[in-house]
Amino acid sequence: MHLGPLLLTALLVFPLAAHAGQGGDLVAAAAAAGRPPECSARSGRAIARGPTVWERARAPELPRYCDLLARGQAQLGGDAEAARASARLADQLLPGHAAPQVLLARAALALGSPEDAARAFERARSVDPRSVEDPQTMHDLARSLARTGKRGEAIAIYRALVPRIDLLGTADQRALVLLEAAHLSMATAGAASVADASARPPAGAHRDAHGEATARGDLDEAIAYLREARLRAQTQLARDVTLSLALALDRSGDKAQADAALEGDAAALEVARGRAEDRSAGAAARERTADDLASAAARLRTVEYLAVPEDRLALEALALERAMTAAAIARWEAYLSGAGGQGPWAPAARARLDALRRGAGGGGRAPARPRAPQERSAAPRQGAGGAR
């Protein structure tokens, strides 16, 4: 089941608008939500003081337990190994609570172990389903599910998280959530398209449009997330958002809007190219400059948000189309020669490649001369690694 575009738009707008002008309340609510119930005072007046005297009398280990959890939360951003150690100590002091498992899960994800994170999150949810409801924890839960192949569950978490993203601390975090949700929805749309194609009846037979509708709904959902991200304050991920929106629009069949989304990025790239070129330099020096600029122009801020690694090549190709046609062609060719060429979006990628080859890719300019095969050491490589 997926959200229709109108319902998704309402979720994106109304819950956030209801909190307009209440930034301090949002931050306080987020902080309170992250505190485990056994460490929370029962009155708002005493919330900062942690466990009450009565609670300490019943569980003398409680203050130490709560201190360890608070310390572990603070350590997550800089020393995830220490955060994991704090979580284990807290679990030894008061076994059977969800909060140490949540902290273990978040530390495992920060240490690059999404499988361990998913298992710890599952243990926490089995103890207390509400233990993962604060926005930071929801984000890590969604990421761990996505990275362990549980896309359906991950999308459900993102759909619950997106209306609450103003509770996250920074604009970059909010943009990252929207990017991740969009790329996951786009990947799900692609999978639905493949499933629909494999189940397609023979020519002339009645076709069930359910698969197509599901794929279209997921793609519309991705576009809605990216438009929301683009409307928000500019962040370090603004260019990634623009390129991702262009990619989703192109895959939906709306090439005109995709090209329009790329115009601003192309203008900035052309200015940078003009500044970098030295007309008095020799041909070899100009080509090296062009290659360096192409690498810089195609560089994404991060690739953490990608649900499908080969989409990195598609985003880089879009980034280069307007000003560096030859480099864009090379990336589309790399995309189609790899996993992307066997995927549901291959026809859309091939159409853009054909347009570039015909000289209709938006007025981009090729380097001074074609690169010889032995010079292609800087050819794009597939993978999830990227510049940060």
C-alpha positions in Angstrom: 0.0 0.0 0.0 1.3 3.4 -0.9 0.3 7.0 -0.2 -1.3 8.8 -3.1 0.2 12.1 -4.2 -2.5 14.3 -2.6 -2.4 12.5 0.7 1.4 12.6 0.7 1.3 16.4 0.0 -1.0 16.8 3.0 1.3 14.9 5.2 4.3 17.0 4.1 2.5 20.3 4.6 0.0 20.2 7.5 1.9 18.5 10.3 4.9 20.8 9.8 2.8 23.9 9.4 1.1 23.2 12.7 4.4 23.6 14.4 5.4 26.9 12.7 6.9 29.3 15.1 7.4 26.7 17.8 11.1 25.8 17.3 11.9 25.7 21.0 8.9 23.4 21.6 10.0 21.1 18.8 13.5 20.8 20.2 12.2 20.1 23.7 9.8 17.6 22.4 12.5 15.8 20.5 14.8 15.7 23.6 12.0 14.4 25.8 11.0 11.7 23.2 14.6 10.4 23.2 14.6 9.8 27.0 13.6 6.3 28.0 10.5 6.2 30.2 12.3 4.6 33.1 14.6 7.7 33.2 11.8 10.3 32.8 10.2 12.1 35.7 6.4 12.0 36.0 6.0 15.8 36.0 7.1 18.4 33.5 8.6 20.4 36.4 11.1 17.7 37.2 11.8 16.3 33.8 15.5 17.5 33.8 16.2 15.8 37.1 15.7 12.3 35.9 14.5 9.5 38.3 12.6 10.5 41.4 13.7 9.5 44.9 11.0 6.8 45.0 12.2 5.4 41.7 15.8 5.4 43.0 14.7 3.6 46.2 13.0 0.9 44.1 16.0 0.5 41.7 19.2 1.8 43.2 21.0 1.1 39.8 18.6 3.4 38.0 20.7 6.7 38.2 23.8 5.0 36.9 21.8 3.3 34.2 20.3 6.6 33.1 23.7 8.3 33.2 25.2 5.6 31.0 22.4 5.9 28.4 22.7 9.7 28.4 26.5 9.4 28.0 26.0 6.9 25.2 23.6 9.2 23.3 26.2 12.0 23.5 29.0 9.6 22.3 27.1 8.5 19.2 28.2 11.4 17.1 31.9 11.1 17.8 32.8 7.7 19.3 30.3 5.0 18.4 32.4 2.3 20.0 32.2 4.0 23.3 28.5 4.5 22.9 28.2 0.7 22.3 30.2 0.0 25.5 27.9 2.4 27.5 24.8 0.6 26.1 26.2 -2.8 27.2 26.9 -1.6 30.7 23.4 -0.1 31.0 21.9 -3.4 29.9 23.9 -5.3 32.5 22.7 -2.9 35.2 19.0 -3.1 34.3 18.4 -6.0 31.9 15.1 -6.3 30.0 14.7 -2.6 28.9 14.4 -1.4 25.4 16.6 1.7 25.7 20.0 -0.1 25.8 19.0 -2.1 22.7 18.1 1.1 20.9 21.5 2.6 21.8 23.2 -0.6 20.7 21.4 -0.5 17.4 22.3 3.1 16.7 25.9 2.5 17.6 26.1 -0.6 15.3 24.7 1.4 12.4 27.3 4.2 13.0 30.0 1.5 13.0 28.9 0.2 9.7 27.0 -2.9 10.8 23.4 -2.5 9.6 22.6 -6.2 10.3 23.6 -5.9 13.9 21.6 -2.7 14.1 18.5 -4.3 12.7 18.7 -7.2 15.2 19.1 -4.8 18.1 16.2 -2.6 16.9 14.1 -5.7 16.7 14.9 -6.7 20.3 14.0 -3.1 21.4 10.7 -3.1 19.5 9.8 -6.5 21.0 10.2 -5.0 24.5 8.6 -1.7 23.8 7.3 -0.8 20.3 7.3 2.9 21.2 11.1 2.9 22.0 11.9 3.8 18.4 9.5 6.8 18.0 11.8 9.7 18.4 12.9 11.1 15.0 16.7 10.4 15.3 16.0 6.8 16.2 13.3 6.4 13.5 15.9 7.7 11.0 18.5 5.1 12.0 15.8 2.4 12.1 14.7 3.2 8.6 18.3 3.2 7.4 19.1 -0.1 9.0 16.0 -1.7 7.4 16.8 -0.3 4.0 20.4 -1.5 4.1 19.4 -5.0 5.1 17.0 -5.3 2.1 13.7 -4.7 4.0 12.6 -1.9 1.7 8.8 -2.2 2.5 9.4 -1.8 6.2 11.9 1.0 5.6 9.4 3.0 3.5 6.8 2.6 6.2 9.2 4.2 8.7 10.1 7.0 6.4 6.5 7.8 5.7 6.0 8.1 9.5 9.2 10.1 9.9 8.8 12.7 7.1 6.0 14.7 8.7 8.2 15.0 11.8 11.5 16.0 10.2 11.4 19.5 11.7 12.2 17.7 15.0 15.6 16.8 13.5 18.5 19.1 14.5 19.8 20.5 11.2 18.6 21.3 7.7 21.1 18.9 6.3 19.6 16.1 8.3 16.1 16.9 7.1 17.3 17.0 3.5 19.1 13.7 3.9 15.9 12.0 5.2 13.9 13.3 2.2 16.6 12.2 -0.2 16.8 8.7 1.3 13.0 8.4 1.3 12.9 9.5 -2.4 15.5 7.2 -3.6 14.0 4.2 -1.7 10.6 5.0 -3.2 12.2 5.3 -6.7 13.9 1.9 -6.2 10.6 0.4 -5.1 8.9 1.8 -8.2 11.6 0.2 -10.4 11.1 -3.2 -8.7 7.3 -2.9 -9.2 7.9 -2.1 -12.9 10.1 -5.3 -13.2 7.5 -7.4 -11.4 4.7 -6.0 -13.6 6.7 -6.7 -16.8 7.4 -10.3 -15.8 3.7 -10.9 -15.0 2.5 -9.2 -18.2 -0.1 -11.3 -20.0 0.2 -12.2 -23.7 -0.6 -9.6 -26.4 -4.4 -9.1 -26.6 -5.1 -10.4 -23.2 -6.6 -8.3 -20.4 -3.9 -6.6 -18.4 -4.1 -5.9 -14.7 -3.0 -2.2 -14.2 -2.3 -2.7 -10.4 1.5 -3.2 -10.9 1.7 -0.1 -13.1 -0.3 2.0 -10.7 1.9 0.8 -7.8 5.1 1.8 -9.6 3.6 5.1 -10.7 2.5 5.8 -7.1 6.0 5.1 -5.7 7.6 7.3 -8.3 5.1 10.1 -7.6 6.0 9.7 -3.9 9.7 10.1 -4.7 9.0 13.3 -6.7 6.9 14.7 -3.9 9.7 14.1 -1.3 12.3 15.8 -3.6 10.0 18.8 -4.3 9.6 19.2 -0.6 13.3 19.1 -0.1 13.8 21.7 -2.8 11.3 24.1 -1.3 13.1 24.0 2.0 16.1 26.1 3.0 19.2 25.6 0.9 21.6 23.0 2.4 24.9 21.3 1.4 22.7 18.7 -0.3 20.8 21.2 -2.5 22.6 20.0 -5.7 22.0 16.4 -4.8 18.3 17.2 -4.4 18.1 19.0 -7.8 19.8 16.1 -9.6 17.7 13.5 -7.9 14.5 15.4 -8.8 15.6 15.6 -12.4 16.3 11.9 -12.4 12.9 11.0 -10.9 11.0 13.3 -13.3 12.9 11.9 -16.3 12.0 8.4 -15.2 8.4 9.4 -14.9 8.4 10.4 -18.5 8.5 14.2 -17.9 11.7 15.1 -19.7 10.7 18.8 -20.0 10.5 19.3 -16.3 13.6 17.2 -15.7 15.5 19.5 -18.1 14.1 22.6 -16.4 15.3 21.3 -13.0 18.8 21.0 -14.5 19.0 24.5 -15.9 20.2 26.3 -12.8 22.9 23.7 -12.1 24.1 23.9 -15.6 24.5 27.7 -15.4 26.7 27.5 -12.3 28.8 24.7 -14.0 29.3 26.8 -17.1 30.6 29.8 -15.0 33.0 27.5 -13.2 34.2 26.1 -16.5 34.9 29.5 -17.9 36.9 30.5 -14.9 38.9 27.2 -15.0 39.9 27.3 -18.6 43.2 29.0 -19.6 43.0 29.9 -23.3 46.7 30.4 -23.5 47.5 26.8 -22.3 48.4 24.0 -24.6 46.0 21.3 -25.8 47.2 18.7 -23.2 46.9 21.2 -20.3 43.4 22.3 -21.4 42.3 18.6 -21.6 43.6 17.9 -18.1 41.7 21.0 -16.9 38.5 19.7 -18.6 38.9 16.3 -17.0 39.5 17.8 -13.6 36.5 20.0 -13.9 34.3 17.1 -15.2 35.3 15.1 -12.1 34.5 18.1 -9.8 31.2 18.8 -11.6 30.0 15.2 -11.3 31.0 14.9 -7.6 28.0 14.4 -5.4 28.0 15.7 -1.8 27.4 12.2 -0.5 26.0 8.9 -1.8 24.6 7.7 1.5 21.1 8.3 0.3 21.3 6.0 -2.8 19.1 2.9 -2.6 20.6 1.6 -5.9 24.4 2.1 -6.2 24.4 2.5 -10.0 22.2 5.5 -9.8 25.3 7.4 -8.9 26.4 7.2 -12.5 23.0 8.5 -13.6 23.2 11.5 -11.3 26.7 12.3 -12.5 25.6 12.1 -16.1 22.8 14.5 -15.5 25.2 16.9 -13.7 27.4 16.9 -16.8 24.9 17.0 -19.7 24.6 20.7 -20.1 28.2 21.7 -20.2 30.3 18.6 -20.7 28.6 16.4 -23.3 31.5 13.9 -23.8 31.8 13.3 -20.0 28.0 12.8 -19.7 28.0 10.3 -22.5 30.8 8.4 -20.8 28.7 8.1 -17.6 25.5 7.1 -19.4 27.5 4.4 -21.3 28.9 3.2 -18.0 25.5 3.1 -16.4 24.0 1.1 -19.3 27.0 -1.3 -19.5 26.5 -2.2 -15.8 23.5 -3.1 -13.7 21.6 -0.1 -14.9 21.4 -1.5 -18.4 19.5 -4.5 -17.1 17.2 -2.5 -14.8 13.8 -0.9 -15.3 15.2 2.6 -16.1 17.4 1.5 -19.0 15.0 2.9 -21.6 15.0 6.3 -20.0 18.8 6.3 -19.7 19.2 5.2 -23.3 16.9 8.0 -24.5 19.1 10.6 -22.8 22.2 9.0 -24.2 20.8 9.0 -27.7 19.8 12.6 -27.4 23.3 13.6 -26.3 24.8 11.6 -29.2 22.5 13.5 -31.6 23.7 16.8 -30.2 20.3 17.5 -28.5 21.4 17.1 -24.9 21.1 20.8 -23.9 23.9 22.5 -25.6 26.8 21.0 -23.8 30.3 21.2 -25.2 32.8 18.4 -25.7 36.4 18.5 -24.7 38.9 19.8 -27.3 39.6 16.3 -28.7 38.4 12.8 -28.0 40.3 10.9 -25.3 42.3 8.0 -26.5 41.6 4.6 -24.8 44.8 4.6 -22.8 43.9 8.1 -21.4 40.6 6.9 -19.9 42.0 6.3 -16.4 39.5 8.7 -15.0 36.5 6.8 -16.5 33.6 6.6 -14.0 33.4 3.5 -11.8 30.3 2.0 -10.4 29.9 1.7 -6.6 28.5 3.3 -3.6 31.6 5.2 -2.5 31.7 8.9 -3.1 33.1 12.3 -2.1 31.8 13.7 1.0 
